[in-house]
Amino acid sequence: MKSKFLPLASATLLLSSCAGGNGSDQSLSPTYACDSAVLNITIADYDSLRNGYIEAITYTYDDLGEIIPTPLDPLGKVTMRFDLQGDMTLSLLNASADDRYGTIRIAPGEVTDATIYRDSIVTNGRFAEFNRQLSKYQNKYDMNIFSADFFRYDMNGDDYTAAIIAKYKEQKAAIDADTSLSDIQRVIENAELTNDLLTLASDRQFAGRCNYFTLNGYDKPLNFDSIAVDMSPANYAAVIAAIDPDDETILMSGHSSVASSLGNVDWNAAGAEGSLLGTLSTYRQAARLAYEGRPDSTLTDRLKAYDNPFFARAIDNIDAVAQKRFAEAARLVSPVPDVEDTEIINAIAAMHPGKVVLIDRWNTWCGPCKAGIAETEPLKADLLSDPDIVWVYIADESSPVPAYYKMIPSIKGHHYRLTESQSRAIYDRYGIDGIPYYFLIDRKGTVTPRPDFRDHDLLVSTILEELKK
């Protein structure tokens, strides 16, 4: 996904239009446009001791979603900024209490105000009514991947395909017959059901593992050889034939993304070529490459052949944003000191005599690392704003370049990116047990490993004490 930054980034990149038109019912059709979006969240009845920060799990048309931990201000508010290609669905969690607030949808080009109440999330904007019904909605119909009543892990491909399609049709008929559903709820139910079917078809091994444990118990060792994974082109074609691959409401699911349901299956070869679903399959692949700064002109040309120009234009947009971000972020990365790998930490410490230096060993894929950074960042303009504090962030090559370059502009400090051998040397020298991992360098230049700084309150209080020395 994404061209997202950590909350309250210094700037949001302006996007060129990639509009492709919307359906007549604005609340029940996806948005085909590229633009920035702002989400202002307020938690009603905020309890700072219980809440702390919010976590957003994002879903988009291109399957470039992510998990964003975000600290709340003392009033229970936070502003998040995004660069969007089409709509985004966000599942909002109370990360401090492992509790789910609910789910909302936002559109490009809008400033959305969202107030989280105990029983609902109220928003303005294009999806105000959609969000009112979606935010706390629990689906009535699904194809439970842990169920033991409609498929088995050891079925052959033909029997398995027939079983999941039969279950899909059964649930689809029930949705169509349910007069208690509103139009919005019916769209959400149908979209989620289609996603379930596509997931069961595209990731049969995962479905088989879940079913295996359901039938045999979780205490029984998994025999991978017993999980059937045979799916033929004809099986995938049967799945396409069971749905409407041009139904744009498949983009309106509430708690998942159709793009993430497609897996690695070539749905175009299965009969979806030229349809919305087939285009999404191509778009998902093209978006990933463009996001990584490696656009594929062949894939983009295929998207240009589709009636809706949005998808091809969105790829150009993703690539333009990625290239600009790469160029800007690359200037923020300092060269690693030219010393023995085991001496890199000491060399960095020596660059800042008389200062209190905090070195944060992190990576973009590390959730606790990102949560710790999100908690610390606002304090750099307040409690920890002393110019005698030096912030150093060390990642390594396991952090994908696109994600790394996207994040570091919002993290104030000195940035270094290690090779695998450099990272391993530091791990071995200091016995690093995992990340995040911290080093504190006092004013005398003494380097002290501080894994206990995973306790954020201890990190803050210790730095404040060191400043007094």
C-alpha positions, -999 to +999 in steps of 0.1 A: +000+000+000+009+029+007+025+060+008+019+064+044+040+080+070+041+079+107+015+103+122+020+140+119+047+138+093+062+171+085+046+170+050+023+150+029+033+145-007+008+159-031-005+134-056-016+139-091-052+130-100-058+094-111-096+097-112-115+070-130-151+077-120-173+063-093-207+046-093-240+065-089-244+056-053-215+073-037-218+055-003-219+020-018-192+023-045-154+026-043-135+058-050-112+057-080-089+087-073-055+094-059-050+121-033-039+128+002-062+122+031-063+133+067-079+114+096-085+132+129-094+107+156-109+116+190-116+090+217-147+099+237-143+093+275-106+090+271-086+073+298-049+079+292-039+052+317-059+026+299-056+037+263-021+052+257-020+048+219-041+035+190-031+010+164-044+012+129-044-019+106-049-006+070-064-022+039-062-008+004-069-019-032-032-027-038-025-049-007+002-026+006-014-023+040+004-020+072+001-018+110+006+017+124+010+022+162+002+058+171+004+076+204-026+096+215-023+131+230-035+139+266-070+145+253-072+113+234-067+128+200-044+120+170-041+131+134-029+107+108-020+116+072-020+093+042-014+093+005-041+072-010-047+054-043-084+047-038-102+042-005-086+029+027-102+007+054-088+010+089-093-014+117-087+006+149-074-011+180-067+000+215-032-013+215-027-006+252-056-028+263-057-053+234-092-041+225-109-034+192-124+001+187-140-007+153-135-003+116-140+028+093-134+037+057-118+069+044-117+084+009-088+103-009-092+140-010-111+142+023-104+153+059-123+128+080-131+135+116-138+103+136-150+102+172-148+068+188-176+060+213-182+028+232-209+015+208-200+033+175-175+054+155-190+086+141-174+102+111-181+129+085-173+127+049-184+105+020-186+074+040-203+088+071-234+065+069-213+036+057-190+040+087-219+043+111-231+009+101-196-006+096-178+005+126-191-021+151-207-045+126-202-082+131-207-103+100-236-127+102-223-149+073-189-162+065-169-193+055-151-201+087-116-213+078-115-232+111-148-250+104-149-288+100-183-289+084-177-281+048-142-292+038-113-314+049-076-308+047-070-341+028-096-335+000-084-336-036-084-304-055-117-310-073-136-321-042-122-292-022-131-267-049-167-281-051-170-279-013-159-243-009-181-232-039-211-250-024-205-233+009-202-199-008-234-204-027-252-215+005-241-184+024-248-161-007-284-174-008-288-167+029-275-131+025-298-125-004-328-139+016-321-119+048-345-090+048-331-077+081-299-065+063-296-029+052-282-021+018-248-013+033-247-044+055-256-065+024-227-050+005-203-057+034-216-093+038-212-101+001-178-085-002-165-104+028-180-136+016-163-132-018-130-126+000-135-157+021-139-178-011-109-163-028-088-168+003-098-205+006-089-210-030-056-190-031-042-202+002-053-238+005-023-248+026-032-223+053-068-234+052-058-270+054-036-264+084-064-246+102-088-275+094-062-301+104-059-287+139-097-282+142-102-319+134-072-334+153-066-309+181-038-284+185-017-307+207-011-331+178+020-324+157+012-312+122+021-336+094+026-312+064+025-341+040-011-348+049-022-313+038-034-315+002-025-285-019-034-296-054-054-269-072-056-270-110-063-241-134-098-256-138-103-253-101-095-216-101-117-211-132-146-227-113-141-202-085-142-173-110-173-188-126-191-188-091-187-151-086-192-119-106-156-107-112-168-073-124-188-065-093-171-034-079-186-039-044-159-065-038-138-034-030-162-025-002-154-052+024-154-041+060-127-061+077-103-073+049-091-065+014-099-083-018-064-077-029-050-097+001-074-125-008-059-130-042-027-147-031-002-157-058-028-172-081-029-160-117-065-151-117-063-137-153-053-171-166-082-186-146-107-165-166-107-131-149-088-114-177-104-080-186-126-081-155-122-059-124-109-089-104-083-097-130-073-061-132-069-060-094-047-091-096-024-072-121-027-040-102-016-057-069+015-070-086+023-038-104+018-017-072+042-037-052+069-032-078+062+005-082+062+010-044+097-006-044+109+018-071+109-010-098+079-003-120+071-028-147+060-012-179+045-045-192+021-047-162+013-010-165+004-015-202-019-043-192-037-020-168-040+007-195-061-018-215-088-019-188-117+004-192-112+023-160-080+044-163-076+047-125-054+016-121-027+026-146-026+061-134-024+049-098+007+029-107+024+060-122+014+079-090+028+053-067+061+053-086+064+091-086+058+092-049+083+064-043+110+080-063+106+113-046+105+097-012+137+076-020+156+107-031+146+127+000+151+099+025+184+088+011+199+121+022+190+113+058+211+081+060+246+087+073+275+065+061+284+038+086+318+046+103+347+030+085+359+008+114+358-028+123+323-040+125+325-047+162+335-011+168+306+007+150+288+015+182+319+030+198+327+049+167+292+065+166+295+073+203+328+091+197+311+115+172+291+131+200+315+140+229+298+156+259+264+146+248+239+120+260+234+096+231+205+071+228+211+044+201+179+026+191+186-007+172+154-013+152+139-025+119+108-015+100+092-049+103+095-049+142+061-039+157+075-032+192+103-011+176+078+011+158+056+014+189+086+026+209+095+051+183+060+064+181+059+069+219+092+087+219+088+110+189+064+135+204+086+139+235+115+153+213+096+185+211+087+186+248+102+166+277+132+154+257+139+185+236+173+192+252+199+198+225+224+177+245+204+146+236+215+129+204+191+103+189+206+076+167+186+049+149+203+018+135+185-005+111+199-032+088+192-045+053+164-067+065+143-035+065+129-032+030+142-001+013+107+013+005+094+009+040+127+022+055+128+053+033+091+060+040+095+059+078+128+077+085+117+112+075+093+112+104+119+100+129+141+128+141+178+118+146+208+103+129+201+072+108+224+043+099+217+012+078+239-018+084+249-047+062+241-082+074+277-088+085+279-055+104+246-063+121+257-098+131+290-085+145+272-061+168+247-088+178+275-111+188+296-085+206+268-073+228+247-105+231+217-087+216+186-108+224+162-091+200+149-057+190+142-031+199+176-029+217+192+002+231+225+017+240+231+047+262+262+067+259+269+091+288+287+125+286+320+107+291+315+085+261+308+053+281+287+029+261+261+008+281+237-017+265+202-010+278+177-037+267+157-026+298+148+006+279+120-015+263+103-001+294+096+034+278+092+051+312+126+039+323+141+051+290+127+086+296+136+089+332+171+076+327+179+101+299+166+129+321+188+118+349+219+116+326+213+152+315+218+164+351+253+149+353 
